[in-house]
Amino acid sequence: MMTALSMLMLGLMAVLVVGQVILRNLFDLGLPWADELSRISNIALVFFAVPALMLHNRHIAIDLLYSALRPAGKAILRFSNYALITLFAAIFTFGLYKFLIRAGKFSTPSLKLSNYAVYAPVLVAIVLLLVIAIYRLVTRTEPATDYETEDASNPIADAIAEEMADHVSASTPSGDSRK
Protein backbone atom coordinates (compact mmCIF):
# COMPACT_ATOMS: atom_id res chain seq x y z
CA MET A 1 0.00 0.00 0.00
CA MET A 2 2.69 2.49 1.04
CA THR A 3 4.85 1.40 -1.88
CA ALA A 4 1.98 2.02 -4.30
CA LEU A 5 1.38 5.46 -2.80
CA SER A 6 5.09 6.26 -3.09
CA MET A 7 5.10 5.22 -6.74
CA LEU A 8 1.96 7.27 -7.36
CA MET A 9 3.60 10.34 -5.79
CA LEU A 10 6.75 9.78 -7.87
CA GLY A 11 4.69 9.56 -11.05
CA LEU A 12 2.71 12.67 -10.15
CA MET A 13 5.87 14.58 -9.34
CA ALA A 14 7.52 13.51 -12.61
CA VAL A 15 4.50 14.55 -14.69
CA LEU A 16 4.26 17.90 -12.92
CA VAL A 17 7.95 18.73 -13.21
CA VAL A 18 8.24 17.70 -16.88
CA GLY A 19 4.98 19.51 -17.64
CA GLN A 20 6.27 22.66 -15.96
CA VAL A 21 9.53 22.55 -17.92
CA ILE A 22 7.67 22.09 -21.21
CA LEU A 23 5.15 24.84 -20.42
CA ARG A 24 7.83 27.31 -19.35
CA ASN A 25 10.27 26.66 -22.19
CA LEU A 26 7.85 26.20 -25.11
CA PHE A 27 4.88 28.35 -24.15
CA ASP A 28 6.41 30.78 -21.64
CA LEU A 29 3.72 29.72 -19.21
CA GLY A 30 4.14 28.62 -15.60
CA LEU A 31 1.60 27.08 -13.31
CA PRO A 32 2.32 27.99 -9.68
CA TRP A 33 -0.03 25.30 -8.39
CA ALA A 34 1.98 22.63 -10.24
CA ASP A 35 5.19 23.60 -8.43
CA GLU A 36 3.37 23.52 -5.12
CA LEU A 37 1.73 20.16 -5.81
CA SER A 38 5.10 18.79 -6.95
CA ARG A 39 6.66 19.81 -3.61
CA ILE A 40 3.79 18.26 -1.68
CA SER A 41 4.07 15.01 -3.66
CA ASN A 42 7.83 14.97 -3.00
CA ILE A 43 7.19 15.18 0.74
CA ALA A 44 4.60 12.40 0.51
CA LEU A 45 6.90 10.25 -1.65
CA VAL A 46 9.71 10.34 0.88
CA PHE A 47 7.56 9.78 3.92
CA PHE A 48 5.46 7.00 2.37
CA ALA A 49 8.60 5.19 1.23
CA VAL A 50 10.24 5.09 4.68
CA PRO A 51 7.78 2.74 6.46
CA ALA A 52 7.35 0.64 3.31
CA LEU A 53 11.09 0.09 3.06
CA MET A 54 11.41 -0.71 6.75
CA LEU A 55 8.45 -3.10 6.68
CA HIS A 56 10.06 -5.17 3.91
CA ASN A 57 13.65 -4.62 5.13
CA ARG A 58 14.65 -3.00 1.84
CA HIS A 59 16.18 0.20 3.15
CA ILE A 60 19.80 1.04 2.48
CA ALA A 61 21.92 -0.50 5.19
CA ILE A 62 25.62 -0.68 5.82
CA ASP A 63 25.89 -3.94 7.69
CA LEU A 64 29.61 -4.54 8.08
CA LEU A 65 29.29 -4.42 11.87
CA TYR A 66 26.12 -6.49 11.81
CA SER A 67 27.73 -9.14 9.58
CA ALA A 68 30.72 -9.40 11.90
CA LEU A 69 28.64 -10.03 15.03
CA ARG A 70 27.57 -13.34 16.51
CA PRO A 71 23.82 -14.05 16.81
CA ALA A 72 23.58 -12.57 20.32
CA GLY A 73 25.33 -9.38 19.19
CA LYS A 74 23.08 -9.18 16.13
CA ALA A 75 20.00 -9.46 18.34
CA ILE A 76 21.26 -6.68 20.62
CA LEU A 77 22.11 -4.43 17.67
CA ARG A 78 18.77 -5.09 15.98
CA PHE A 79 16.90 -4.37 19.24
CA SER A 80 18.92 -1.16 19.73
CA ASN A 81 18.17 -0.05 16.16
CA TYR A 82 14.43 -0.54 16.56
CA ALA A 83 14.46 1.10 19.99
CA LEU A 84 16.18 4.16 18.48
CA ILE A 85 13.76 4.20 15.54
CA THR A 86 10.85 4.03 17.99
CA LEU A 87 12.29 6.91 19.99
CA PHE A 88 12.91 8.95 16.82
CA ALA A 89 9.39 8.34 15.51
CA ALA A 90 7.84 9.27 18.86
CA ILE A 91 9.87 12.49 19.11
CA PHE A 92 9.14 13.32 15.46
CA THR A 93 5.40 12.76 15.97
CA PHE A 94 5.40 15.03 19.02
CA GLY A 95 7.40 17.68 17.14
CA LEU A 96 5.03 17.50 14.18
CA TYR A 97 2.10 17.91 16.55
CA LYS A 98 3.70 21.01 18.09
CA PHE A 99 4.48 22.36 14.60
CA LEU A 100 0.95 21.81 13.32
CA ILE A 101 -0.58 23.59 16.30
CA ARG A 102 0.83 26.79 14.84
CA ALA A 103 1.22 26.03 11.12
CA GLY A 104 -2.00 24.08 10.68
CA LYS A 105 -4.15 27.17 10.55
CA PHE A 106 -2.33 28.45 7.46
CA SER A 107 -2.82 27.30 3.90
CA THR A 108 -0.60 26.93 0.87
CA PRO A 109 -0.32 29.97 -1.43
CA SER A 110 -1.52 28.53 -4.75
CA LEU A 111 -3.69 25.53 -3.93
CA LYS A 112 -5.10 26.99 -0.71
CA LEU A 113 -4.65 23.61 0.98
CA SER A 114 -4.55 23.57 4.73
CA ASN A 115 -1.17 22.63 6.19
CA TYR A 116 -3.03 19.84 7.95
CA ALA A 117 -3.64 18.28 4.53
CA VAL A 118 -0.09 18.95 3.35
CA TYR A 119 1.48 17.27 6.38
CA ALA A 120 -1.08 14.46 6.76
CA PRO A 121 1.08 12.01 4.74
CA VAL A 122 4.00 12.80 7.06
CA LEU A 123 1.92 12.06 10.14
CA VAL A 124 0.51 8.84 8.68
CA ALA A 125 3.95 7.63 7.59
CA ILE A 126 5.68 8.40 10.89
CA VAL A 127 2.90 6.71 12.86
CA LEU A 128 3.27 3.65 10.59
CA LEU A 129 7.04 3.73 11.13
CA LEU A 130 6.41 3.83 14.88
CA VAL A 131 3.99 0.88 14.67
CA ILE A 132 6.43 -1.19 12.59
CA ALA A 133 9.32 -0.44 14.93
CA ILE A 134 7.27 -1.35 18.01
CA TYR A 135 6.08 -4.53 16.28
CA ARG A 136 9.70 -5.50 15.54
CA LEU A 137 10.71 -4.72 19.13
CA VAL A 138 7.93 -6.84 20.58
CA THR A 139 8.17 -9.80 18.20
CA ARG A 140 11.95 -9.58 17.74
CA THR A 141 11.50 -10.56 14.10
CA GLU A 142 12.85 -9.10 10.92
CA PRO A 143 12.29 -10.20 7.33
CA ALA A 144 15.35 -11.59 5.57
CA THR A 145 17.04 -9.31 3.07
CA ASP A 146 17.46 -10.37 -0.55
CA TYR A 147 21.20 -10.82 -0.28
CA GLU A 148 21.11 -13.14 2.69
CA THR A 149 21.64 -16.77 1.82
CA GLU A 150 20.47 -19.83 3.72
CA ASP A 151 23.61 -19.87 5.86
CA ALA A 152 22.90 -16.22 6.83
CA SER A 153 26.12 -14.98 5.26
CA ASN A 154 26.45 -11.85 3.21
CA PRO A 155 28.06 -12.59 -0.18
CA ILE A 156 29.21 -8.99 -0.57
CA ALA A 157 30.97 -9.03 2.80
CA ASP A 158 32.37 -12.48 2.00
CA ALA A 159 33.77 -11.23 -1.33
CA ILE A 160 35.40 -8.24 0.38
CA ALA A 161 36.93 -10.50 3.04
CA GLU A 162 38.22 -12.88 0.37
CA GLU A 163 39.71 -10.00 -1.64
CA MET A 164 41.41 -8.64 1.45
CA ALA A 165 42.78 -12.08 2.31
CA ASP A 166 44.15 -12.45 -1.23
CA HIS A 167 45.72 -9.00 -1.02
CA VAL A 168 47.38 -9.78 2.33
CA SER A 169 48.70 -13.14 1.13
CA ALA A 170 50.04 -11.57 -2.08
CA SER A 171 51.95 -8.89 -0.19
CA THR A 172 53.47 -11.36 2.30
CA PRO A 173 56.79 -12.81 1.03
CA SER A 174 56.65 -16.55 0.54
CA GLY A 175 60.17 -17.23 1.70
CA ASP A 176 62.53 -15.67 4.18
CA SER A 177 65.37 -13.97 2.28
CA ARG A 178 67.49 -13.48 5.43
CA LYS A 179 68.84 -17.05 5.53
VOSEDO-580941 format. One record per residue: z, x, y of N, C-alpha, C in turn. Coordinates in nm, 3 decimals. Layout:
residues N
[node [Z,X,Y],[Z,X,Y],[Z,X,Y]]
...
END
This chain:
residues 179
[node [0.000,0.082,-0.120],[0.000,0.000,0.000],[0.000,0.087,0.126]]
[node [0.096,0.180,0.132],[0.104,0.269,0.249],[-0.019,0.359,0.257]]
[node [-0.069,0.401,0.141],[-0.188,0.485,0.140],[-0.308,0.407,0.194]]
[node [-0.319,0.282,0.153],[-0.430,0.198,0.202],[-0.419,0.177,0.353]]
[node [-0.298,0.154,0.401],[-0.280,0.138,0.546],[-0.313,0.267,0.621]]
[node [-0.275,0.381,0.564],[-0.309,0.509,0.626],[-0.460,0.528,0.633]]
[node [-0.528,0.495,0.524],[-0.674,0.510,0.522],[-0.739,0.413,0.621]]
[node [-0.685,0.293,0.630],[-0.736,0.196,0.727],[-0.720,0.248,0.870]]
[node [-0.604,0.304,0.900],[-0.579,0.360,1.034],[-0.671,0.479,1.062]]
[node [-0.695,0.562,0.961],[-0.787,0.675,0.978],[-0.929,0.626,1.007]]
[node [-0.972,0.526,0.932],[-1.105,0.469,0.956],[-1.117,0.407,1.094]]
[node [-1.016,0.332,1.134],[-1.015,0.271,1.267],[-1.020,0.377,1.375]]
[node [-0.938,0.480,1.358],[-0.934,0.587,1.458],[-1.070,0.659,1.466]]
[node [-1.132,0.684,1.352],[-1.261,0.752,1.351],[-1.368,0.668,1.421]]
[node [-1.371,0.540,1.392],[-1.469,0.450,1.455],[-1.447,0.445,1.606]]
[node [-1.322,0.434,1.647],[-1.292,0.426,1.790],[-1.327,0.555,1.864]]
[node [-1.294,0.668,1.806],[-1.321,0.795,1.873],[-1.471,0.821,1.880]]
[node [-1.543,0.803,1.770],[-1.688,0.824,1.770],[-1.755,0.723,1.864]]
[node [-1.708,0.599,1.860],[-1.764,0.498,1.951],[-1.742,0.535,2.096]]
[node [-1.625,0.585,2.129],[-1.596,0.627,2.266],[-1.686,0.742,2.309]]
[node [-1.706,0.839,2.222],[-1.792,0.953,2.255],[-1.934,0.906,2.280]]
[node [-1.984,0.819,2.193],[-2.121,0.767,2.209],[-2.132,0.686,2.339]]
[node [-2.037,0.598,2.363],[-2.042,0.515,2.484],[-2.034,0.599,2.611]]
[node [-1.949,0.700,2.610],[-1.935,0.783,2.731],[-2.056,0.871,2.755]]
[node [-2.109,0.932,2.649],[-2.219,1.027,2.666],[-2.355,0.959,2.682]]
[node [-2.380,0.848,2.614],[-2.511,0.785,2.620],[-2.519,0.674,2.725]]
[node [-2.410,0.603,2.746],[-2.415,0.488,2.835],[-2.324,0.502,2.957]]
[node [-2.257,0.615,2.968],[-2.164,0.641,3.078],[-2.063,0.527,3.093]]
[node [-2.013,0.485,2.977],[-1.921,0.372,2.972],[-1.800,0.411,2.887]]
[node [-1.683,0.388,2.938],[-1.560,0.414,2.862],[-1.480,0.287,2.845]]
[node [-1.415,0.276,2.734],[-1.331,0.160,2.708],[-1.185,0.208,2.698]]
[node [-1.106,0.184,2.801],[-0.968,0.232,2.799],[-0.887,0.178,2.682]]
[node [-0.914,0.055,2.641],[-0.839,-0.003,2.530],[-0.868,0.070,2.399]]
[node [-0.989,0.126,2.386],[-1.024,0.198,2.263],[-0.944,0.328,2.251]]
[node [-0.926,0.398,2.362],[-0.843,0.519,2.360],[-0.700,0.484,2.322]]
[node [-0.650,0.378,2.380],[-0.512,0.337,2.352],[-0.495,0.295,2.207]]
[node [-0.588,0.217,2.156],[-0.581,0.173,2.016],[-0.598,0.291,1.921]]
[node [-0.679,0.389,1.960],[-0.695,0.510,1.879],[-0.563,0.587,1.870]]
[node [-0.492,0.598,1.981],[-0.361,0.666,1.981],[-0.261,0.592,1.894]]
[node [-0.261,0.461,1.905],[-0.168,0.379,1.826],[-0.201,0.393,1.676]]
[node [-0.329,0.392,1.642],[-0.366,0.407,1.501],[-0.334,0.547,1.449]]
[node [-0.339,0.647,1.537],[-0.300,0.783,1.497],[-0.152,0.787,1.463]]
[node [-0.071,0.725,1.545],[0.074,0.719,1.518],[0.097,0.649,1.384]]
[node [0.033,0.535,1.364],[0.051,0.460,1.240],[0.001,0.539,1.120]]
[node [-0.111,0.609,1.134],[-0.165,0.690,1.025],[-0.063,0.793,0.977]]
[node [-0.008,0.866,1.070],[0.088,0.971,1.034],[0.212,0.911,0.969]]
[node [0.267,0.809,1.030],[0.392,0.756,0.978],[0.375,0.674,0.850]]
[node [0.259,0.614,0.828],[0.237,0.546,0.700],[0.212,0.647,0.589]]
[node [0.153,0.760,0.621],[0.123,0.860,0.519],[0.248,0.928,0.465]]
[node [0.348,0.949,0.550],[0.468,1.024,0.509],[0.539,0.961,0.389]]
[node [0.578,0.832,0.393],[0.646,0.778,0.274],[0.554,0.767,0.153]]
[node [0.425,0.743,0.176],[0.331,0.735,0.064],[0.321,0.870,-0.008]]
[node [0.313,0.977,0.070],[0.306,1.109,0.009],[0.435,1.144,-0.063]]
[node [0.548,1.110,-0.005],[0.675,1.141,-0.071],[0.695,1.057,-0.196]]
[node [0.653,0.932,-0.194],[0.668,0.845,-0.310],[0.594,0.902,-0.432]]
[node [0.474,0.955,-0.407],[0.391,1.006,-0.517],[0.402,1.157,-0.533]]
[node [0.491,1.220,-0.457],[0.513,1.365,-0.462],[0.383,1.442,-0.437]]
[node [0.312,1.402,-0.333],[0.184,1.465,-0.300],[0.186,1.533,-0.165]]
[node [0.303,1.551,-0.108],[0.315,1.618,0.020],[0.294,1.769,0.002]]
[node [0.266,1.835,0.109],[0.248,1.980,0.104],[0.385,2.043,0.081]]
[node [0.391,2.129,-0.018],[0.519,2.192,-0.050],[0.496,2.339,-0.084]]
[node [0.581,2.421,-0.031],[0.582,2.562,-0.068],[0.698,2.575,-0.166]]
[node [0.666,2.597,-0.291],[0.769,2.589,-0.394],[0.796,2.722,-0.463]]
[node [0.780,2.832,-0.392],[0.808,2.961,-0.454],[0.955,2.972,-0.494]]
[node [1.045,2.927,-0.408],[1.187,2.929,-0.442],[1.214,2.833,-0.556]]
[node [1.160,2.713,-0.547],[1.181,2.612,-0.649],[1.132,2.660,-0.786]]
[node [1.015,2.724,-0.789],[0.958,2.773,-0.914],[1.042,2.885,-0.975]]
[node [1.111,2.959,-0.891],[1.190,3.072,-0.940],[1.327,3.030,-0.993]]
[node [1.369,2.908,-0.965],[1.503,2.864,-1.003],[1.507,2.812,-1.146]]
[node [1.625,2.818,-1.203],[1.651,2.757,-1.334],[1.667,2.607,-1.313]]
[node [1.670,2.529,-1.421],[1.681,2.382,-1.405],[1.800,2.336,-1.321]]
[node [1.916,2.399,-1.336],[2.032,2.358,-1.257],[2.008,2.385,-1.108]]
[node [1.950,2.500,-1.077],[1.919,2.533,-0.938],[1.814,2.440,-0.880]]
[node [1.715,2.402,-0.963],[1.613,2.308,-0.918],[1.674,2.173,-0.886]]
[node [1.768,2.129,-0.969],[1.834,2.000,-0.946],[1.914,2.004,-0.817]]
[node [1.983,2.113,-0.791],[2.062,2.126,-0.668],[1.970,2.128,-0.546]]
[node [1.861,2.204,-0.555],[1.767,2.211,-0.443],[1.701,2.076,-0.417]]
[node [1.661,2.009,-0.523],[1.598,1.877,-0.509],[1.697,1.778,-0.446]]
[node [1.822,1.778,-0.494],[1.924,1.690,-0.437],[1.946,1.722,-0.290]]
[node [1.954,1.850,-0.256],[1.973,1.892,-0.116],[1.856,1.846,-0.029]]
[node [1.734,1.860,-0.080],[1.616,1.817,-0.005],[1.622,1.667,0.026]]
[node [1.652,1.588,-0.076],[1.656,1.443,-0.054],[1.775,1.402,0.032]]
[node [1.885,1.474,0.023],[1.999,1.446,0.110],[1.961,1.474,0.256]]
[node [1.891,1.585,0.280],[1.848,1.618,0.416],[1.744,1.518,0.467]]
[node [1.654,1.475,0.380],[1.554,1.376,0.420],[1.622,1.244,0.454]]
[node [1.723,1.207,0.376],[1.799,1.085,0.403],[1.869,1.095,0.538]]
[node [1.932,1.208,0.563],[1.999,1.229,0.691],[1.900,1.224,0.807]]
[node [1.785,1.293,0.791],[1.682,1.291,0.895],[1.634,1.149,0.923]]
[node [1.603,1.074,0.816],[1.551,0.939,0.834],[1.655,0.848,0.900]]
[node [1.781,0.865,0.865],[1.886,0.784,0.927],[1.900,0.817,1.075]]
[node [1.901,0.945,1.108],[1.911,0.987,1.249],[1.788,0.941,1.326]]
[node [1.670,0.955,1.267],[1.546,0.914,1.332],[1.547,0.763,1.358]]
[node [1.592,0.685,1.260],[1.597,0.540,1.276],[1.692,0.503,1.389]]
[node [1.807,0.567,1.395],[1.902,0.540,1.503],[1.842,0.580,1.638]]
[node [1.777,0.697,1.643],[1.714,0.740,1.768],[1.602,0.647,1.811]]
[node [1.524,0.598,1.716],[1.418,0.503,1.750],[1.477,0.373,1.802]]
[node [1.586,0.329,1.742],[1.655,0.210,1.791],[1.699,0.228,1.936]]
[node [1.764,0.343,1.964],[1.809,0.370,2.101],[1.691,0.378,2.199]]
[node [1.580,0.438,2.153],[1.460,0.448,2.236],[1.402,0.310,2.266]]
[node [1.394,0.226,2.164],[1.332,0.095,2.181],[1.417,-0.001,2.262]]
[node [1.546,0.025,2.272],[1.630,-0.058,2.359],[1.577,-0.052,2.501]]
[node [1.535,0.067,2.542],[1.484,0.083,2.679],[1.333,0.062,2.687]]
[node [1.259,0.124,2.595],[1.112,0.122,2.603],[1.050,-0.005,2.549]]
[node [1.124,-0.081,2.470],[1.068,-0.200,2.408],[1.027,-0.308,2.505]]
[node [1.088,-0.310,2.621],[1.055,-0.415,2.717],[0.927,-0.387,2.794]]
[node [0.871,-0.268,2.777],[0.746,-0.233,2.845],[0.628,-0.256,2.752]]
[node [0.510,-0.263,2.811],[0.390,-0.282,2.730],[0.289,-0.172,2.761]]
[node [0.190,-0.162,2.675],[0.087,-0.060,2.693],[-0.005,-0.100,2.808]]
[node [-0.064,-0.001,2.876],[-0.143,-0.032,2.997],[-0.268,-0.117,2.971]]
[node [-0.346,-0.084,2.871],[-0.475,-0.152,2.853],[-0.466,-0.274,2.763]]
[node [-0.400,-0.260,2.649],[-0.393,-0.369,2.553],[-0.280,-0.467,2.581]]
[node [-0.188,-0.427,2.666],[-0.071,-0.510,2.699],[0.013,-0.543,2.575]]
[node [0.014,-0.450,2.480],[0.098,-0.465,2.361],[0.240,-0.423,2.394]]
[node [0.334,-0.493,2.341],[0.473,-0.455,2.357],[0.497,-0.323,2.281]]
[node [0.585,-0.240,2.334],[0.619,-0.117,2.263],[0.685,-0.146,2.129]]
[node [0.742,-0.264,2.114],[0.795,-0.303,1.984],[0.682,-0.305,1.880]]
[node [0.568,-0.359,1.919],[0.453,-0.364,1.828],[0.395,-0.225,1.804]]
[node [0.391,-0.143,1.908],[0.335,-0.009,1.895],[0.418,0.076,1.798]]
[node [0.550,0.064,1.809],[0.638,0.148,1.727],[0.685,0.080,1.599]]
[node [0.640,-0.040,1.571],[0.676,-0.108,1.446],[0.633,-0.029,1.322]]
[node [0.511,0.028,1.319],[0.474,0.108,1.201],[0.567,0.228,1.180]]
[node [0.614,0.286,1.289],[0.706,0.400,1.280],[0.836,0.355,1.215]]
[node [0.889,0.244,1.261],[1.014,0.192,1.206],[0.999,0.157,1.057]]
[node [0.892,0.089,1.024],[0.868,0.051,0.884],[0.857,0.176,0.796]]
[node [0.781,0.274,0.842],[0.759,0.395,0.763],[0.887,0.476,0.746]]
[node [0.965,0.490,0.850],[1.089,0.568,0.840],[1.190,0.496,0.751]]
[node [1.197,0.365,0.760],[1.286,0.290,0.671],[1.240,0.306,0.525]]
[node [1.110,0.302,0.501],[1.059,0.327,0.365],[1.091,0.468,0.318]]
[node [1.077,0.566,0.406],[1.113,0.704,0.373],[1.261,0.711,0.335]]
[node [1.344,0.644,0.410],[1.488,0.641,0.383],[1.515,0.577,0.246]]
[node [1.449,0.468,0.217],[1.467,0.399,0.088],[1.423,0.488,-0.028]]
[node [1.309,0.554,-0.013],[1.259,0.643,-0.119],[1.355,0.760,-0.140]]
[node [1.402,0.819,-0.032],[1.493,0.932,-0.044],[1.624,0.890,-0.110]]
[node [1.677,0.775,-0.072],[1.801,0.727,-0.135],[1.776,0.696,-0.283]]
[node [1.663,0.636,-0.313],[1.628,0.608,-0.453],[1.624,0.738,-0.535]]
[node [1.561,0.842,-0.478],[1.554,0.970,-0.550],[1.691,1.035,-0.563]]
[node [1.777,1.018,-0.464],[1.913,1.071,-0.472],[1.992,1.001,-0.583]]
[node [1.980,0.870,-0.588],[2.058,0.793,-0.684],[2.006,0.813,-0.827]]
[node [1.876,0.808,-0.845],[1.820,0.817,-0.980],[1.799,0.961,-1.026]]
[node [1.799,1.053,-0.930],[1.774,1.195,-0.958],[1.643,1.215,-1.035]]
[node [1.542,1.139,-0.995],[1.410,1.150,-1.056],[1.310,1.192,-0.950]]
[node [1.201,1.246,-0.998],[1.092,1.285,-0.910],[0.964,1.286,-0.992]]
[node [0.857,1.225,-0.942],[0.733,1.229,-1.020],[0.679,1.371,-1.029]]
[node [0.614,1.401,-1.140],[0.557,1.535,-1.159],[0.438,1.553,-1.065]]
[node [0.422,1.674,-1.016],[0.307,1.704,-0.931],[0.186,1.732,-1.019]]
[node [0.068,1.726,-0.962],[-0.055,1.746,-1.037],[-0.067,1.885,-1.098]]
[node [-0.010,1.985,-1.033],[-0.028,2.120,-1.082],[0.073,2.161,-1.187]]
[node [0.171,2.077,-1.213],[0.269,2.111,-1.314],[0.210,2.084,-1.452]]
[node [0.230,2.179,-1.541],[0.182,2.164,-1.677],[0.296,2.115,-1.764]]
[node [0.269,2.099,-1.893],[0.372,2.047,-1.983],[0.493,2.139,-1.992]]
[node [0.472,2.269,-1.978],[0.586,2.361,-1.987],[0.655,2.378,-1.852]]
[node [0.621,2.293,-1.755],[0.683,2.290,-1.622],[0.662,2.420,-1.545]]
[node [0.556,2.492,-1.575],[0.526,2.612,-1.498],[0.423,2.579,-1.391]]
[node [0.414,2.664,-1.294],[0.321,2.645,-1.185],[0.211,2.749,-1.202]]
[node [0.088,2.708,-1.234],[-0.018,2.806,-1.259],[-0.050,2.893,-1.138]]
[node [-0.031,2.841,-1.018],[-0.057,2.921,-0.899],[0.047,3.031,-0.889]]
[node [0.174,2.996,-0.907],[0.280,3.097,-0.903],[0.264,3.196,-1.016]]
[node [0.222,3.147,-1.134],[0.200,3.237,-1.248],[0.087,3.336,-1.219]]
[node [-0.021,3.288,-1.156],[-0.133,3.377,-1.123],[-0.092,3.482,-1.021]]
[node [-0.011,3.444,-0.924],[0.038,3.540,-0.824],[0.126,3.644,-0.891]]
[node [0.216,3.599,-0.980],[0.304,3.693,-1.050],[0.224,3.789,-1.137]]
[node [0.121,3.737,-1.204],[0.037,3.822,-1.288],[-0.039,3.924,-1.204]]
[node [-0.092,3.880,-1.090],[-0.164,3.971,-1.000],[-0.071,4.080,-0.947]]
[node [0.049,4.042,-0.913],[0.145,4.141,-0.864],[0.183,4.240,-0.974]]
[node [0.199,4.189,-1.096],[0.231,4.278,-1.208],[0.116,4.375,-1.234]]
[node [-0.007,4.326,-1.227],[-0.123,4.415,-1.245],[-0.129,4.520,-1.136]]
[node [-0.099,4.479,-1.013],[-0.102,4.572,-0.900],[0.006,4.679,-0.916]]
[node [0.123,4.642,-0.959],[0.233,4.738,-0.978],[0.200,4.834,-1.091]]
[node [0.145,4.782,-1.201],[0.113,4.870,-1.314],[-0.003,4.963,-1.281]]
[node [-0.095,4.920,-1.196],[-0.208,5.004,-1.157],[-0.164,5.116,-1.063]]
[node [-0.063,5.093,-0.983],[-0.019,5.195,-0.889],[0.082,5.291,-0.951]]
[node [0.136,5.259,-1.068],[0.230,5.347,-1.136],[0.150,5.448,-1.218]]
[node [0.176,5.580,-1.203],[0.103,5.679,-1.281],[0.136,5.665,-1.428]]
[node [0.035,5.684,-1.512],[0.054,5.665,-1.655],[0.122,5.785,-1.719]]
[node [0.106,5.898,-1.664],[0.170,6.017,-1.723],[0.245,6.092,-1.617]]
[node [0.338,6.173,-1.662],[0.418,6.253,-1.567],[0.346,6.385,-1.547]]
[node [0.305,6.414,-1.426],[0.228,6.537,-1.397],[0.319,6.656,-1.370]]
[node [0.451,6.639,-1.378],[0.543,6.749,-1.348],[0.582,6.827,-1.473]]
[node [0.516,6.814,-1.583],[0.553,6.884,-1.705],[0.539,7.031,-1.696]]
END
